[in-house]
Amino acid sequence: MKKARLLWVDFEMTGLDPKKDRILEVAAIATDMKLEPIAQYEAIVKVDDKIIKNRMVGQFWEKNAKSRDALIEQNADGKPVGVVEKELIEFVECNFGKEVYLAGNSIHQDRKFVEHEMPELNKLLHYRMLDVSAWKIYFENALGKKFVKPENHRALDDINGSIEELKWYLTFLK
């Protein structure tokens, strides 16, 4: 029986505009509802060098130069986005039953890229999502409590941080 219920996804992209920017790096962790990992997936997406040069500029990328440089360096080893989408679909089919809930921090932004670059994967996803940033907003603004997670801007690290963050918020419910 397939036990996964949450598809934790994080993308590193050239920027935040799904029409102009592209996914560079993909990570996914399948968990059950107790947030226990079941399977994991990672991939590098090959992006045209012109897009990287034109879009990976500005204050954010200057501040995160180490992550930017690592993403640019690994680009040559990337796969076409269609291949990555197919692998993600296989990952979902192997680990999930009927409902696949997307989970992560500000997951609505990643979902926009799924809709734009991976439409077949998007068809497998439930319309409901578990967005950890909603918890963040409430805890910081209503309760004055803040979870501090490292901001590595690498897909797998960011997912693991998001899972740990949600686990931390859930400790307040006991």
C-alpha positions, 0 to 999 in steps of 0.5 A: 500500500502506498503510504505517502500523502504529502509531496514536499517540493522545492525548486530553485529557479532563475527568478520568480516569474513563471513566464520568464524564469525557469526551474534550475533544481528540483527536490521532492520528498514524499512523507506520510501525514506524520511527516516521516520520509518515505522517498526522495528525488533530486534533479538538475534541470538544464536551462538555456545559458541566455536565460541564466545570464539575463534572469539570475541578476539583481540584489537577491542573487548578489546576496546569495552568490554562493548558491547562484554560482553552484546552480550555474556550475551544475547546469551543464549536467542538467536534464531537459525539463520534460525528462525531469517531469516524467521522472517526478510523475514516476516518483508520484506514481510509485509512492502515492495513492489517489490524493497527492497534496503538495507541501512546502514553504510558499508552495503556491509559488512552486505550484505556478512553475509546476503549472507552467513547466510541468503540466502533466505532473500538475494534473496529478496534484490535488488542488489543496496544498499544505503551505508552511508559510501560513503557519509562519505568518500566524506564529510570528505575528499572533504568537511572537514565535519564530522558527529560524531555518537556514536559507541555503537556497538549495532545493533539498536543504530547503525541503528538509528545513520546511519539514523541520519547521512544520514539526516545530509548529506542531509541538505547540499543539500538544 
